[in-house]
Amino acid sequence: MHELQMPQPRIVQFRAGEREGLNRRLPLARLSERLGVPEADVIARIFRSGGVDEHWLFCA
């Protein structure tokens, strides 16, 4: 199986007022470290939240 190669750096943007209280863009690695979960889990949590649209996740 081939491993997905994501562009670097990866940026996650949360909408204002979300659970984490973040309304700024954070590097995915930093957010992963802050939440104590792997980067893939951070992405999965965002998509599972049901509030995902094109403004949520940016790959720079």
Secondary structure per residue as TSV (DSSP state, phi and psi in degrees):
chain	resnum	aa	ss	phi	psi
A	1	M	-	360.0	137.3
A	2	H	-	-86.7	138.4
A	3	E	-	-83.0	135.9
A	4	L	-	-68.4	132.9
A	5	Q	-	-103.9	115.0
A	6	M	-	-93.6	145.6
A	7	P	-	-64.8	152.4
A	8	Q	S	-114.7	147.9
A	9	P	S	-80.1	154.2
A	10	R	E	-95.6	134.7
A	11	I	E	-122.5	135.0
A	12	V	E	-113.1	132.5
A	13	Q	E	-117.6	128.0
A	14	F	-	-102.2	146.5
A	15	R	-	-72.6	152.0
A	16	A	T	-59.8	140.8
A	17	G	T	84.2	6.6
A	18	E	-	-74.7	167.8
A	19	R	T	-46.4	-45.2
A	20	E	T	-74.2	-11.2
A	21	G	-	74.1	19.9
A	22	L	-	-102.5	135.7
A	23	N	-	-133.7	25.2
A	24	R	S	-126.0	164.6
A	25	R	E	-84.3	137.0
A	26	L	E	-128.0	141.0
A	27	P	E	-57.9	137.1
A	28	L	H	-57.5	-39.4
A	29	A	H	-61.5	-39.9
A	30	R	H	-69.1	-41.5
A	31	L	H	-64.2	-41.1
A	32	S	H	-58.7	-45.6
A	33	E	H	-65.1	-41.3
A	34	R	H	-64.4	-38.5
A	35	L	H	-85.7	-14.0
A	36	G	T	74.5	28.8
A	37	V	S	-132.9	158.7
A	38	P	-	-62.8	155.1
A	39	E	H	-55.4	-40.3
A	40	A	H	-60.7	-36.1
A	41	D	H	-69.2	-34.8
A	42	V	H	-61.7	-47.6
A	43	I	H	-61.5	-44.9
A	44	A	H	-61.6	-40.8
A	45	R	H	-62.6	-41.2
A	46	I	H	-62.1	-47.4
A	47	F	H	-68.8	-35.2
A	48	R	H	-71.2	-20.6
A	49	S	T	-64.5	-19.5
A	50	G	S	82.4	-3.5
A	51	G	-	-103.6	20.6
A	52	V	-	-81.1	134.1
A	53	D	-	-143.9	-173.5
A	54	E	T	-65.6	-13.0
A	55	H	T	-91.0	-7.9
A	56	W	T	-79.0	-48.0
A	57	L	E	-119.4	125.2
A	58	F	E	-120.7	136.6
A	59	C	E	-110.0	111.7
A	60	A	-	-89.8	360.0
